[in-house]
Amino acid sequence: MNNKNTSMIATIIAAVLCGCPGLLGLCWGLVSVFAGFMPGSEIDFNGNSDPAAAITAGLVALCLSIIFIAIPVVVWFVTRPKKLSEADAPSFNEPMPPAS
C-alpha cells in the first residue's frame, strides 16, 4: 500500500470515528448551553434542575468536540504525502548527448 492510499484511509477513518461524533457533540453542547440560558426552561439534566449543570455539561461537550474535530485534521497533516525537495527532484539541466 502506497503512502497516498494510507493517508487517505487514515484520514477517512479518523473523520468517521472522531469527526462525526465531534460534530454531534458540538450540536448537543450548543443546544445544552442555550437551553441553560433560556429563562423559564424546565431543565432536567441527570436529575438536576439547575441550569448551571446544563451549561457546564454543554461547555465541556463543546471543548471535547473541538478536540475531536481537530483529530482528523491532524491525521491528514501528519500523513499527507511529502513533496520532493530540489535535491531529490530530477534535473533537466544536464547536457544533451551528441546526435549520432
N, C-alpha and C positions, 0 to 999 in steps of 0.2 A: 504494500500500500504506500503510495507516494505521499509527500508532505501536504500537497494541496487537498487530497481527499481526507487525510487525517484532520487537517484544520477545519474542513467543512463539517465533518461528522462530530468533532468535539464541540464546535460552536452550536450545532443543531441540538445535540444532547443537553448542553448547558442551557440553551434557551428554553427547551421543553421542561427540564427538571427544575430550573431556577427562575427563568424569566417569566413564565406563565404564572406560577404561584406568587411571584413578586408583584405582578400586575393585579392579581386578585387581592392580595393583601393591601396593596395601595388603595384600591377602591374601598375595601372594607374599613381601612383606617380613616379615610376621608369621611365616610358616612358616619363612623363612630364619633369622630371629633365634632362634626357638625351637629349630630344629634345631642351631644353633650352640651353644646352651647345654646340649643333651642330652648326658650323658656316654656315651661308647662309640658314638656315632653315626659312621658312615662317611661323611664329607662329601667330595665331590669338586666343588669349585667352580672351574671353569675350569682344571682340572689341579692345583689346590692343595688339599691335605687339611687345611689349618689352619682350625680353627673361627672364628678371628678374621676370616678373609676372608669367611665366610658371614655373620657378624654385621655386619661393616662394610657389605657389599652390602645386607643387609636393612634396616639403618638408613637408608642412602642412599635405598633404594626407598620406605621409609616417609615420609621427608621430601618427596621428589618427589611421592608420591601425595597427600599433604595439599595441596600446591600445586595439583595437577591437579584435585582435588575442589573446591577453593575457586574455581577459574576460572568454572564455571557460576553459582555464587552471585554473584560479582562482576558477571558479564554481566547477570544478572537485575536486580541492584540498579541498575546503570547505565542499563539500557534500559527499566525499568518505566515505565508511564505516570505522569505527574506529575498530582497533584490540583490543582484550581483554587484559587487564593487568594481571599480575600474581595473583593479589588478586581476580580477577573475574574468572579466569580460574579454571576448576575443578581439584582437587588434586588427584593424583593417588598413593600417599604415605600413604594412610590410611591402617591400619591393616586389614587383611583378616578375615572374620568371621569364626568361627570354623566349621569344616565339620561335618555334622550330620549323 
